[in-house]
Amino acid sequence: MKAEVYRYRFDDDVSTEDIESALLLAIWGCESLHGESQTRLDAAHFFDPAKRACVIDARTEVGMDFNRLFVGFVSRELGPDAFRVERVAHHDQQLQETHA
């Protein structure tokens, strides 16, 4: 499994409804590719409307496809300058480094 987690931060003028719509479309796309059950298990994500931030766990094949679909939808709908995306260290990896 890949140790990749992506954090998206959206500009203030981007509506939370647009972000939620892109998340839903990405979920539906993953369900078409991997099935509803596998998507439910592996498309881990978190959206914080107050912080205008979304985190996607892309350590699985489903998660990576979910991330690709999501970034494609938000890029196309909102434009590439409406958000920033960065790779972040996974929580487990941070714990291992702390205890080493």
Backbone hydrogen bonds in HBPLUS format (Angstrom, degrees):
<---DONOR---> <-ACCEPTOR-->    atom                        ^
c    i                          cat <-CA-CA->   ^        H-A-AA   ^      H-
h    n   atom  resd res      DA  || num        DHA   H-A  angle D-A-AA Bond
n    s   type  num  typ     dist DA aas  dist angle  dist       angle   num
A0002-LYS N   A0059-ARG O   3.10 MM  57  4.33 136.2  2.30 128.0 127.6     1
A0058-ALA N   A0004-GLU O   2.93 MM  54  5.42 146.1  2.05 147.3 157.0     2
A0088-VAL N   A0005-VAL O   2.78 MM  83  5.42 162.8  1.80 155.8 157.9     3
A0006-TYR N   A0056-ILE O   2.90 MM  50  5.25 166.9  1.91 153.6 156.4     4
A0056-ILE N   A0006-TYR O   2.87 MM  50  5.25 158.9  1.91 151.4 158.6     5
A0007-ARG N   A0086-GLU O   2.84 MM  79  5.38 164.4  1.87 159.3 164.2     6
A0086-GLU N   A0007-ARG O   2.96 MM  79  5.38 147.4  2.06 142.5 153.0     7
A0008-TYR N   A0054-CYS O   2.71 MM  46  5.06 169.7  1.72 160.8 164.5     8
A0054-CYS N   A0008-TYR O   2.91 MM  46  5.06 153.1  1.98 139.8 146.9     9
A0009-ARG N   A0084-ARG O   2.87 MM  75  5.27 156.4  1.93 150.5 157.5    10
A0084-ARG N   A0009-ARG O   2.83 MM  75  5.27 150.4  1.92 147.7 157.8    11
A0010-PHE N   A0052-ARG O   2.93 MM  42  5.48 166.5  1.94 163.4 166.5    12
A0011-ASP N   A0082-ALA O   2.96 MM  71  5.54 166.8  1.98 154.9 152.6    13
A0014-VAL N   A0011-ASP O   3.16 MM   3  5.66 166.8  2.17 117.0 120.7    14
A0018-ASP N   A0015-SER O   3.12 MM   3  5.37 126.5  2.42 100.2 112.6    15
A0019-ILE N   A0015-SER O   3.33 MM   4  6.77 153.2  2.41 144.9 151.7    16
A0020-GLU N   A0016-THR O   2.87 MM   4  6.11 166.1  1.89 153.5 157.3    17
A0021-SER N   A0017-GLU O   2.86 MM   4  5.99 150.5  1.94 142.9 151.3    18
A0022-ALA N   A0018-ASP O   3.06 MM   4  6.27 154.9  2.12 141.8 147.7    19
A0023-LEU N   A0019-ILE O   2.98 MM   4  6.32 154.0  2.05 149.3 156.8    20
A0024-LEU N   A0020-GLU O   2.95 MM   4  6.21 159.1  2.00 147.9 153.2    21
A0025-LEU N   A0021-SER O   2.92 MM   4  6.19 162.3  1.95 151.6 156.3    22
A0026-ALA N   A0022-ALA O   2.97 MM   4  6.13 155.8  2.03 145.2 151.9    23
A0027-ILE N   A0023-LEU O   2.92 MM   4  6.20 152.3  2.00 148.5 156.3    24
A0028-TRP N   A0024-LEU O   2.93 MM   4  6.22 166.3  1.95 154.8 157.9    25
A0029-GLY N   A0025-LEU O   2.89 MM   4  6.12 152.9  1.96 145.3 153.3    26
A0030-CYS N   A0026-ALA O   2.95 MM   4  6.19 155.8  2.01 146.0 152.0    27
A0031-GLU N   A0027-ILE O   2.87 MM   4  6.17 155.0  1.94 152.5 160.1    28
A0032-SER N   A0028-TRP O   3.03 MM   4  6.30 146.8  2.15 143.4 151.7    29
A0033-LEU N   A0029-GLY O   3.13 MM   4  6.44 145.8  2.25 141.9 151.1    30
A0033-LEU N   A0030-CYS O   3.09 MM   3  5.01 118.6  2.49  92.7 107.9    31
A0034-HIS N   A0030-CYS O   2.69 MM   4  5.74 168.9  1.70 163.8 166.5    32
A0035-GLY N   A0031-GLU O   2.84 MM   4  4.36 140.6  2.00 117.5 124.3    33
A0039-THR N   A0035-GLY O   3.10 MM   4  6.15 155.8  2.16 145.9 153.3    34
A0040-ARG N   A0036-GLU O   2.92 MM   4  6.08 155.5  1.98 147.5 154.5    35
A0041-LEU N   A0037-SER O   3.04 MM   4  6.33 147.1  2.15 145.7 154.6    36
A0042-ASP N   A0038-GLN O   2.89 MM   4  6.00 155.4  1.95 150.0 156.4    37
A0043-ALA N   A0039-THR O   2.90 MM   4  5.23 150.1  1.99 146.8 146.0    38
A0057-ASP N   A0044-ALA O   2.99 MM  13  5.42 171.8  2.00 147.9 150.5    39
A0046-PHE N   A0055-VAL O   2.85 MM   9  5.17 146.3  1.96 148.0 155.4    40
A0055-VAL N   A0046-PHE O   2.77 MM   9  5.17 159.3  1.81 152.5 159.8    41
A0048-ASP N   A0053-ALA O   2.81 MM   5  5.36 171.3  1.82 166.8 169.9    42
A0052-ARG N   A0048-ASP O   2.88 MM   4  5.86 115.5  2.30 141.8 160.1    43
A0053-ALA N   A0048-ASP O   3.21 MM   5  5.36 161.7  2.24 141.2 144.3    44
A0064-MET N   A0060-THR O   2.88 MM   4  6.10 154.1  1.94 149.6 156.4    45
A0065-ASP N   A0061-GLU O   2.97 MM   4  6.22 160.5  2.01 148.1 153.2    46
A0066-PHE N   A0062-VAL O   2.81 MM   4  6.03 158.8  1.85 153.1 159.8    47
A0067-ASN N   A0063-GLY O   2.92 MM   4  6.10 156.1  1.97 144.0 150.2    48
A0068-ARG N   A0064-MET O   2.93 MM   4  6.19 159.5  1.97 148.8 154.3    49
A0069-LEU N   A0065-ASP O   2.89 MM   4  6.10 164.6  1.91 154.0 157.9    50
A0070-PHE N   A0066-PHE O   2.90 MM   4  6.05 165.0  1.93 149.8 154.5    51
A0071-VAL N   A0067-ASN O   2.95 MM   4  6.12 174.6  1.96 155.9 157.2    52
A0072-GLY N   A0068-ARG O   3.04 MM   4  6.11 150.8  2.12 141.4 149.9    53
A0073-PHE N   A0069-LEU O   2.91 MM   4  6.17 158.7  1.95 154.0 159.3    54
A0074-VAL N   A0070-PHE O   2.94 MM   4  6.20 173.2  1.94 163.5 164.4    55
A0075-SER N   A0071-VAL O   2.98 MM   4  5.87 152.9  2.06 137.9 146.0    56
A0076-ARG N   A0072-GLY O   3.05 MM   4  6.11 160.5  2.09 143.7 149.1    57
A0077-GLU N   A0073-PHE O   2.89 MM   4  5.93 167.3  1.90 153.5 157.6    58
A0078-LEU N   A0074-VAL O   2.85 MM   4  5.35 155.0  1.91 134.5 143.0    59
A0079-GLY N   A0075-SER O   2.98 MM   4  4.64 132.0  2.22 111.3 123.6    60
A0082-ALA N   A0079-GLY O   3.23 MM   3  5.67 170.9  2.24 119.1 121.0    61
A0093-GLN N   A0090-HIS O   3.05 MM   3  5.32 118.3  2.45 104.9 119.8    62
A0094-GLN N   A0090-HIS O   3.07 MM   4  6.43 153.0  2.14 153.4 161.7    63
A0095-LEU N   A0091-HIS O   3.00 MM   4  6.32 153.0  2.07 150.4 157.8    64
A0096-GLN N   A0092-ASP O   3.03 MM   4  6.31 158.2  2.07 149.5 154.7    65
A0097-GLU N   A0093-GLN O   3.06 MM   4  6.30 158.6  2.11 148.2 153.6    66
A0098-THR N   A0094-GLN O   2.99 MM   4  6.15 147.2  2.10 144.0 153.1    67
A0099-HIS N   A0095-LEU O   3.07 MM   4  6.30 151.4  2.16 149.8 156.3    68
